[in-house]
Amino acid sequence: MRPRLVTTLALAAGLALGATAAAAQSQRVLVQRGEALVKQNCSLCHAVGRDGASPYPNAPLFRELSKRYPVDVLEEALAEGFTSGHPAMPEFTFSAERAAAIVAYLSSIQVEPNARPQRR
Protein backbone atom coordinates (compact mmCIF):
# COMPACT_ATOMS: atom_id res chain seq x y z
CA MET A 1 0.00 0.00 0.00
CA ARG A 2 1.17 3.51 -0.68
CA PRO A 3 2.27 5.51 2.36
CA ARG A 4 -0.12 8.33 1.51
CA LEU A 5 -3.08 5.94 1.28
CA VAL A 6 -2.13 4.33 4.59
CA THR A 7 -1.94 7.75 6.23
CA THR A 8 -5.33 8.73 4.80
CA LEU A 9 -6.94 5.49 5.95
CA ALA A 10 -5.42 5.84 9.42
CA LEU A 11 -6.68 9.41 9.66
CA ALA A 12 -10.17 8.38 8.55
CA ALA A 13 -10.22 5.53 11.09
CA GLY A 14 -9.07 7.90 13.83
CA LEU A 15 -11.78 10.42 12.96
CA ALA A 16 -14.42 7.69 12.97
CA LEU A 17 -13.29 6.44 16.37
CA GLY A 18 -13.25 10.00 17.70
CA ALA A 19 -16.77 10.61 16.43
CA THR A 20 -17.96 7.35 17.99
CA ALA A 21 -16.35 8.25 21.32
CA ALA A 22 -17.88 11.73 21.20
CA ALA A 23 -21.33 10.30 20.48
CA ALA A 24 -20.97 7.83 23.37
CA GLN A 25 -19.89 10.64 25.69
CA SER A 26 -22.83 12.76 24.54
CA GLN A 27 -25.23 9.86 25.20
CA ARG A 28 -23.76 9.37 28.71
CA VAL A 29 -24.28 13.05 29.48
CA LEU A 30 -27.86 12.87 28.18
CA VAL A 31 -28.58 9.82 30.36
CA GLN A 32 -27.06 11.55 33.41
CA ARG A 33 -29.24 14.62 32.84
CA GLY A 34 -32.30 12.43 32.53
CA GLU A 35 -31.43 10.59 35.72
CA ALA A 36 -31.10 13.88 37.60
CA LEU A 37 -34.45 15.07 36.26
CA VAL A 38 -36.38 11.95 37.26
CA LYS A 39 -34.74 11.89 40.68
CA GLN A 40 -35.74 15.52 41.19
CA ASN A 41 -39.28 15.29 39.83
CA CYS A 42 -40.43 11.69 40.18
CA SER A 43 -38.63 9.88 43.00
CA LEU A 44 -41.03 11.05 45.68
CA CYS A 45 -43.51 8.44 44.39
CA HIS A 46 -41.66 6.24 41.87
CA ALA A 47 -38.69 3.91 42.01
CA VAL A 48 -36.55 5.67 39.41
CA GLY A 49 -33.45 3.46 39.51
CA ARG A 50 -32.42 -0.04 38.52
CA ASP A 51 -33.67 -1.47 41.83
CA GLY A 52 -35.82 -0.69 44.81
CA ALA A 53 -39.52 -0.27 45.44
CA SER A 54 -41.61 2.80 44.69
CA PRO A 55 -42.22 4.93 47.79
CA TYR A 56 -45.87 5.08 46.70
CA PRO A 57 -46.85 1.41 46.33
CA ASN A 58 -49.08 1.90 43.27
CA ALA A 59 -46.55 4.02 41.35
CA PRO A 60 -44.98 2.09 38.47
CA LEU A 61 -41.31 1.21 38.68
CA PHE A 62 -39.53 3.28 36.04
CA ARG A 63 -37.30 0.32 35.12
CA GLU A 64 -40.42 -1.58 34.05
CA LEU A 65 -42.17 1.12 32.02
CA SER A 66 -41.45 -0.72 28.76
CA LYS A 67 -43.92 -3.37 29.92
CA ARG A 68 -46.65 -0.69 29.76
CA TYR A 69 -45.55 1.73 27.04
CA PRO A 70 -43.01 1.98 24.26
CA VAL A 71 -40.63 4.20 26.24
CA ASP A 72 -39.50 6.18 23.20
CA VAL A 73 -43.03 7.54 22.64
CA LEU A 74 -43.00 9.13 26.09
CA GLU A 75 -40.72 11.89 24.80
CA GLU A 76 -43.55 13.65 22.97
CA ALA A 77 -45.91 13.29 25.93
CA LEU A 78 -43.31 14.72 28.32
CA ALA A 79 -42.75 17.72 26.05
CA GLU A 80 -46.47 18.39 25.46
CA GLY A 81 -47.61 17.96 29.05
CA PHE A 82 -47.72 14.60 30.74
CA THR A 83 -50.74 13.74 32.83
CA SER A 84 -51.84 10.45 34.31
CA GLY A 85 -55.16 9.14 35.51
CA HIS A 86 -53.92 9.41 39.08
CA PRO A 87 -55.32 12.58 40.70
CA ALA A 88 -52.35 13.07 43.06
CA MET A 89 -49.82 13.12 40.23
CA PRO A 90 -49.00 16.62 39.04
CA GLU A 91 -48.87 17.51 35.36
CA PHE A 92 -45.36 17.78 34.01
CA THR A 93 -44.19 19.63 30.92
CA PHE A 94 -40.52 19.47 29.98
CA SER A 95 -38.53 21.17 27.25
CA ALA A 96 -37.73 18.98 24.25
CA GLU A 97 -34.13 18.65 25.46
CA ARG A 98 -35.19 17.59 28.95
CA ALA A 99 -37.78 15.17 27.58
CA ALA A 100 -35.10 13.58 25.38
CA ALA A 101 -32.80 13.26 28.39
CA ILE A 102 -35.53 11.61 30.47
CA VAL A 103 -36.32 9.12 27.72
CA ALA A 104 -32.60 8.37 27.23
CA TYR A 105 -32.34 7.60 30.95
CA LEU A 106 -35.54 5.55 31.04
CA SER A 107 -34.37 3.55 28.03
CA SER A 108 -31.06 2.85 29.75
CA ILE A 109 -32.64 1.26 32.84
CA GLN A 110 -35.37 -0.93 31.36
CA VAL A 111 -35.21 -4.51 32.64
CA GLU A 112 -36.93 -5.71 29.48
CA PRO A 113 -36.01 -3.11 26.86
CA ASN A 114 -37.79 -4.95 24.05
CA ALA A 115 -40.88 -5.88 26.03
CA ARG A 116 -44.18 -5.60 24.24
CA PRO A 117 -46.49 -3.25 26.13
CA GLN A 118 -49.44 -5.00 27.74
CA ARG A 119 -52.82 -4.19 26.28
CA ARG A 120 -55.22 -2.64 28.74
C-alpha positions as CSV (number, residue, x, y, z in Angstrom):
1,M,0.0,0.0,0.0
2,R,1.2,3.5,-0.7
3,P,2.3,5.5,2.4
4,R,-0.1,8.3,1.5
5,L,-3.1,5.9,1.3
6,V,-2.1,4.3,4.6
7,T,-1.9,7.7,6.2
8,T,-5.3,8.7,4.8
9,L,-6.9,5.5,6.0
10,A,-5.4,5.8,9.4
11,L,-6.7,9.4,9.7
12,A,-10.2,8.4,8.6
13,A,-10.2,5.5,11.1
14,G,-9.1,7.9,13.8
15,L,-11.8,10.4,13.0
16,A,-14.4,7.7,13.0
17,L,-13.3,6.4,16.4
18,G,-13.2,10.0,17.7
19,A,-16.8,10.6,16.4
20,T,-18.0,7.4,18.0
21,A,-16.3,8.2,21.3
22,A,-17.9,11.7,21.2
23,A,-21.3,10.3,20.5
24,A,-21.0,7.8,23.4
25,Q,-19.9,10.6,25.7
26,S,-22.8,12.8,24.5
27,Q,-25.2,9.9,25.2
28,R,-23.8,9.4,28.7
29,V,-24.3,13.1,29.5
30,L,-27.9,12.9,28.2
31,V,-28.6,9.8,30.4
32,Q,-27.1,11.6,33.4
33,R,-29.2,14.6,32.8
34,G,-32.3,12.4,32.5
35,E,-31.4,10.6,35.7
36,A,-31.1,13.9,37.6
37,L,-34.5,15.1,36.3
38,V,-36.4,11.9,37.3
39,K,-34.7,11.9,40.7
40,Q,-35.7,15.5,41.2
41,N,-39.3,15.3,39.8
42,C,-40.4,11.7,40.2
43,S,-38.6,9.9,43.0
44,L,-41.0,11.0,45.7
45,C,-43.5,8.4,44.4
46,H,-41.7,6.2,41.9
47,A,-38.7,3.9,42.0
48,V,-36.6,5.7,39.4
49,G,-33.5,3.5,39.5
50,R,-32.4,0.0,38.5
51,D,-33.7,-1.5,41.8
52,G,-35.8,-0.7,44.8
53,A,-39.5,-0.3,45.4
54,S,-41.6,2.8,44.7
55,P,-42.2,4.9,47.8
56,Y,-45.9,5.1,46.7
57,P,-46.9,1.4,46.3
58,N,-49.1,1.9,43.3
59,A,-46.6,4.0,41.4
60,P,-45.0,2.1,38.5
61,L,-41.3,1.2,38.7
62,F,-39.5,3.3,36.0
63,R,-37.3,0.3,35.1
64,E,-40.4,-1.6,34.0
65,L,-42.2,1.1,32.0
66,S,-41.5,-0.7,28.8
67,K,-43.9,-3.4,29.9
68,R,-46.7,-0.7,29.8
69,Y,-45.5,1.7,27.0
70,P,-43.0,2.0,24.3
71,V,-40.6,4.2,26.2
72,D,-39.5,6.2,23.2
73,V,-43.0,7.5,22.6
74,L,-43.0,9.1,26.1
75,E,-40.7,11.9,24.8
76,E,-43.6,13.6,23.0
77,A,-45.9,13.3,25.9
78,L,-43.3,14.7,28.3
79,A,-42.7,17.7,26.1
80,E,-46.5,18.4,25.5
81,G,-47.6,18.0,29.1
82,F,-47.7,14.6,30.7
83,T,-50.7,13.7,32.8
84,S,-51.8,10.5,34.3
85,G,-55.2,9.1,35.5
86,H,-53.9,9.4,39.1
87,P,-55.3,12.6,40.7
88,A,-52.4,13.1,43.1
89,M,-49.8,13.1,40.2
90,P,-49.0,16.6,39.0
91,E,-48.9,17.5,35.4
92,F,-45.4,17.8,34.0
93,T,-44.2,19.6,30.9
94,F,-40.5,19.5,30.0
95,S,-38.5,21.2,27.2
96,A,-37.7,19.0,24.2
97,E,-34.1,18.7,25.5
98,R,-35.2,17.6,29.0
99,A,-37.8,15.2,27.6
100,A,-35.1,13.6,25.4
101,A,-32.8,13.3,28.4
102,I,-35.5,11.6,30.5
103,V,-36.3,9.1,27.7
104,A,-32.6,8.4,27.2
105,Y,-32.3,7.6,30.9
106,L,-35.5,5.5,31.0
107,S,-34.4,3.5,28.0
108,S,-31.1,2.8,29.7
109,I,-32.6,1.3,32.8
110,Q,-35.4,-0.9,31.4
111,V,-35.2,-4.5,32.6
112,E,-36.9,-5.7,29.5
113,P,-36.0,-3.1,26.9
114,N,-37.8,-4.9,24.0
115,A,-40.9,-5.9,26.0
116,R,-44.2,-5.6,24.2
117,P,-46.5,-3.3,26.1
118,Q,-49.4,-5.0,27.7
119,R,-52.8,-4.2,26.3
120,R,-55.2,-2.6,28.7
